[in-house]
Amino acid sequence: MTGAHEITLLSESNIKCAVVCMIDNFANGLGPKEMSFHEYEAGSAKNRVVVEAILGELLKNRETLIA
């Protein structure tokens, strides 16, 4: 659901590509304790920091990745 169709089309066209995505699902991790919306938002913010760091590294090193 996240980029699958796009990656398929790009691959069929022999275009190099990669997907970096973040999936935060309020229903993910259902367990004995109900998750509050605040906890969900905190987890999403934590994940966003990781994704931003990954994207920063990819952009910083894009010349070597494209070669």
Chimera marker file (.cmm) of the C-alpha trace (Angstrom):
<marker_set name="trace">
<marker id="1" x="0.000" y="0.000" z="0.000" r="1" g="1" b="0" radius="0.5"/>
<marker id="2" x="2.954" y="2.310" z="0.520" r="1" g="1" b="0" radius="0.5"/>
<marker id="3" x="4.778" y="2.752" z="-2.762" r="1" g="1" b="0" radius="0.5"/>
<marker id="4" x="4.356" y="-0.780" z="-4.118" r="1" g="1" b="0" radius="0.5"/>
<marker id="5" x="2.784" y="0.253" z="-7.408" r="1" g="1" b="0" radius="0.5"/>
<marker id="6" x="5.277" y="3.039" z="-7.951" r="1" g="1" b="0" radius="0.5"/>
<marker id="7" x="8.256" y="0.779" z="-7.275" r="1" g="1" b="0" radius="0.5"/>
<marker id="8" x="6.887" y="-1.843" z="-9.675" r="1" g="1" b="0" radius="0.5"/>
<marker id="9" x="6.476" y="0.718" z="-12.461" r="1" g="1" b="0" radius="0.5"/>
<marker id="10" x="9.912" y="2.220" z="-11.889" r="1" g="1" b="0" radius="0.5"/>
<marker id="11" x="11.545" y="-1.213" z="-11.785" r="1" g="1" b="0" radius="0.5"/>
<marker id="12" x="9.837" y="-2.233" z="-15.027" r="1" g="1" b="0" radius="0.5"/>
<marker id="13" x="11.252" y="0.942" z="-16.578" r="1" g="1" b="0" radius="0.5"/>
<marker id="14" x="14.761" y="0.095" z="-15.293" r="1" g="1" b="0" radius="0.5"/>
<marker id="15" x="14.784" y="3.201" z="-13.105" r="1" g="1" b="0" radius="0.5"/>
<marker id="16" x="16.734" y="2.822" z="-9.863" r="1" g="1" b="0" radius="0.5"/>
<marker id="17" x="14.637" y="3.682" z="-6.860" r="1" g="1" b="0" radius="0.5"/>
<marker id="18" x="14.141" y="3.128" z="-3.167" r="1" g="1" b="0" radius="0.5"/>
<marker id="19" x="11.348" y="3.794" z="-0.723" r="1" g="1" b="0" radius="0.5"/>
<marker id="20" x="11.745" y="5.179" z="2.764" r="1" g="1" b="0" radius="0.5"/>
<marker id="21" x="8.472" y="5.377" z="4.604" r="1" g="1" b="0" radius="0.5"/>
<marker id="22" x="7.037" y="5.600" z="8.066" r="1" g="1" b="0" radius="0.5"/>
<marker id="23" x="3.892" y="3.738" z="8.985" r="1" g="1" b="0" radius="0.5"/>
<marker id="24" x="2.105" y="4.738" z="12.153" r="1" g="1" b="0" radius="0.5"/>
<marker id="25" x="-1.117" y="2.873" z="12.747" r="1" g="1" b="0" radius="0.5"/>
<marker id="26" x="-3.185" y="3.685" z="15.817" r="1" g="1" b="0" radius="0.5"/>
<marker id="27" x="-4.328" y="0.035" z="15.918" r="1" g="1" b="0" radius="0.5"/>
<marker id="28" x="-0.762" y="-1.327" z="15.664" r="1" g="1" b="0" radius="0.5"/>
<marker id="29" x="0.475" y="-3.097" z="18.761" r="1" g="1" b="0" radius="0.5"/>
<marker id="30" x="-2.895" y="-3.807" z="20.280" r="1" g="1" b="0" radius="0.5"/>
<marker id="31" x="-2.312" y="-5.398" z="23.617" r="1" g="1" b="0" radius="0.5"/>
<marker id="32" x="-3.661" y="-5.639" z="27.126" r="1" g="1" b="0" radius="0.5"/>
<marker id="33" x="-3.310" y="-1.870" z="27.691" r="1" g="1" b="0" radius="0.5"/>
<marker id="34" x="-5.231" y="0.568" z="25.510" r="1" g="1" b="0" radius="0.5"/>
<marker id="35" x="-3.013" y="3.128" z="23.791" r="1" g="1" b="0" radius="0.5"/>
<marker id="36" x="-3.959" y="6.762" z="24.244" r="1" g="1" b="0" radius="0.5"/>
<marker id="37" x="-3.853" y="9.176" z="21.350" r="1" g="1" b="0" radius="0.5"/>
<marker id="38" x="-1.059" y="11.028" z="23.176" r="1" g="1" b="0" radius="0.5"/>
<marker id="39" x="1.013" y="7.816" z="23.266" r="1" g="1" b="0" radius="0.5"/>
<marker id="40" x="0.333" y="7.296" z="19.564" r="1" g="1" b="0" radius="0.5"/>
<marker id="41" x="1.461" y="10.845" z="18.760" r="1" g="1" b="0" radius="0.5"/>
<marker id="42" x="4.595" y="10.413" z="20.891" r="1" g="1" b="0" radius="0.5"/>
<marker id="43" x="5.484" y="7.217" z="19.030" r="1" g="1" b="0" radius="0.5"/>
<marker id="44" x="4.865" y="8.911" z="15.702" r="1" g="1" b="0" radius="0.5"/>
<marker id="45" x="7.118" y="11.826" z="16.672" r="1" g="1" b="0" radius="0.5"/>
<marker id="46" x="9.852" y="9.383" z="17.712" r="1" g="1" b="0" radius="0.5"/>
<marker id="47" x="9.567" y="7.559" z="14.382" r="1" g="1" b="0" radius="0.5"/>
<marker id="48" x="9.636" y="10.840" z="12.465" r="1" g="1" b="0" radius="0.5"/>
<marker id="49" x="13.021" y="11.723" z="14.004" r="1" g="1" b="0" radius="0.5"/>
<marker id="50" x="14.426" y="8.397" z="12.761" r="1" g="1" b="0" radius="0.5"/>
<marker id="51" x="13.010" y="8.844" z="9.242" r="1" g="1" b="0" radius="0.5"/>
<marker id="52" x="14.330" y="12.412" z="9.036" r="1" g="1" b="0" radius="0.5"/>
<marker id="53" x="17.799" y="11.185" z="10.055" r="1" g="1" b="0" radius="0.5"/>
<marker id="54" x="17.699" y="8.454" z="7.396" r="1" g="1" b="0" radius="0.5"/>
<marker id="55" x="16.588" y="10.916" z="4.716" r="1" g="1" b="0" radius="0.5"/>
<marker id="56" x="19.286" y="13.361" z="5.805" r="1" g="1" b="0" radius="0.5"/>
<marker id="57" x="21.962" y="10.686" z="5.376" r="1" g="1" b="0" radius="0.5"/>
<marker id="58" x="20.567" y="9.639" z="2.010" r="1" g="1" b="0" radius="0.5"/>
<marker id="59" x="20.557" y="13.230" z="0.747" r="1" g="1" b="0" radius="0.5"/>
<marker id="60" x="24.033" y="13.878" z="2.109" r="1" g="1" b="0" radius="0.5"/>
<marker id="61" x="25.369" y="10.796" z="0.297" r="1" g="1" b="0" radius="0.5"/>
<marker id="62" x="23.158" y="10.931" z="-2.806" r="1" g="1" b="0" radius="0.5"/>
<marker id="63" x="26.050" y="11.291" z="-5.246" r="1" g="1" b="0" radius="0.5"/>
<marker id="64" x="27.574" y="7.983" z="-4.140" r="1" g="1" b="0" radius="0.5"/>
<marker id="65" x="24.178" y="6.263" z="-4.050" r="1" g="1" b="0" radius="0.5"/>
<marker id="66" x="23.258" y="7.225" z="-7.605" r="1" g="1" b="0" radius="0.5"/>
<marker id="67" x="26.492" y="5.974" z="-9.159" r="1" g="1" b="0" radius="0.5"/>
<link id1="1" id2="2" r="1" g="1" b="0" radius="0.2"/>
<link id1="2" id2="3" r="1" g="1" b="0" radius="0.2"/>
<link id1="3" id2="4" r="1" g="1" b="0" radius="0.2"/>
<link id1="4" id2="5" r="1" g="1" b="0" radius="0.2"/>
<link id1="5" id2="6" r="1" g="1" b="0" radius="0.2"/>
<link id1="6" id2="7" r="1" g="1" b="0" radius="0.2"/>
<link id1="7" id2="8" r="1" g="1" b="0" radius="0.2"/>
<link id1="8" id2="9" r="1" g="1" b="0" radius="0.2"/>
<link id1="9" id2="10" r="1" g="1" b="0" radius="0.2"/>
<link id1="10" id2="11" r="1" g="1" b="0" radius="0.2"/>
<link id1="11" id2="12" r="1" g="1" b="0" radius="0.2"/>
<link id1="12" id2="13" r="1" g="1" b="0" radius="0.2"/>
<link id1="13" id2="14" r="1" g="1" b="0" radius="0.2"/>
<link id1="14" id2="15" r="1" g="1" b="0" radius="0.2"/>
<link id1="15" id2="16" r="1" g="1" b="0" radius="0.2"/>
<link id1="16" id2="17" r="1" g="1" b="0" radius="0.2"/>
<link id1="17" id2="18" r="1" g="1" b="0" radius="0.2"/>
<link id1="18" id2="19" r="1" g="1" b="0" radius="0.2"/>
<link id1="19" id2="20" r="1" g="1" b="0" radius="0.2"/>
<link id1="20" id2="21" r="1" g="1" b="0" radius="0.2"/>
<link id1="21" id2="22" r="1" g="1" b="0" radius="0.2"/>
<link id1="22" id2="23" r="1" g="1" b="0" radius="0.2"/>
<link id1="23" id2="24" r="1" g="1" b="0" radius="0.2"/>
<link id1="24" id2="25" r="1" g="1" b="0" radius="0.2"/>
<link id1="25" id2="26" r="1" g="1" b="0" radius="0.2"/>
<link id1="26" id2="27" r="1" g="1" b="0" radius="0.2"/>
<link id1="27" id2="28" r="1" g="1" b="0" radius="0.2"/>
<link id1="28" id2="29" r="1" g="1" b="0" radius="0.2"/>
<link id1="29" id2="30" r="1" g="1" b="0" radius="0.2"/>
<link id1="30" id2="31" r="1" g="1" b="0" radius="0.2"/>
<link id1="31" id2="32" r="1" g="1" b="0" radius="0.2"/>
<link id1="32" id2="33" r="1" g="1" b="0" radius="0.2"/>
<link id1="33" id2="34" r="1" g="1" b="0" radius="0.2"/>
<link id1="34" id2="35" r="1" g="1" b="0" radius="0.2"/>
<link id1="35" id2="36" r="1" g="1" b="0" radius="0.2"/>
<link id1="36" id2="37" r="1" g="1" b="0" radius="0.2"/>
<link id1="37" id2="38" r="1" g="1" b="0" radius="0.2"/>
<link id1="38" id2="39" r="1" g="1" b="0" radius="0.2"/>
<link id1="39" id2="40" r="1" g="1" b="0" radius="0.2"/>
<link id1="40" id2="41" r="1" g="1" b="0" radius="0.2"/>
<link id1="41" id2="42" r="1" g="1" b="0" radius="0.2"/>
<link id1="42" id2="43" r="1" g="1" b="0" radius="0.2"/>
<link id1="43" id2="44" r="1" g="1" b="0" radius="0.2"/>
<link id1="44" id2="45" r="1" g="1" b="0" radius="0.2"/>
<link id1="45" id2="46" r="1" g="1" b="0" radius="0.2"/>
<link id1="46" id2="47" r="1" g="1" b="0" radius="0.2"/>
<link id1="47" id2="48" r="1" g="1" b="0" radius="0.2"/>
<link id1="48" id2="49" r="1" g="1" b="0" radius="0.2"/>
<link id1="49" id2="50" r="1" g="1" b="0" radius="0.2"/>
<link id1="50" id2="51" r="1" g="1" b="0" radius="0.2"/>
<link id1="51" id2="52" r="1" g="1" b="0" radius="0.2"/>
<link id1="52" id2="53" r="1" g="1" b="0" radius="0.2"/>
<link id1="53" id2="54" r="1" g="1" b="0" radius="0.2"/>
<link id1="54" id2="55" r="1" g="1" b="0" radius="0.2"/>
<link id1="55" id2="56" r="1" g="1" b="0" radius="0.2"/>
<link id1="56" id2="57" r="1" g="1" b="0" radius="0.2"/>
<link id1="57" id2="58" r="1" g="1" b="0" radius="0.2"/>
<link id1="58" id2="59" r="1" g="1" b="0" radius="0.2"/>
<link id1="59" id2="60" r="1" g="1" b="0" radius="0.2"/>
<link id1="60" id2="61" r="1" g="1" b="0" radius="0.2"/>
<link id1="61" id2="62" r="1" g="1" b="0" radius="0.2"/>
<link id1="62" id2="63" r="1" g="1" b="0" radius="0.2"/>
<link id1="63" id2="64" r="1" g="1" b="0" radius="0.2"/>
<link id1="64" id2="65" r="1" g="1" b="0" radius="0.2"/>
<link id1="65" id2="66" r="1" g="1" b="0" radius="0.2"/>
<link id1="66" id2="67" r="1" g="1" b="0" radius="0.2"/>
</marker_set>
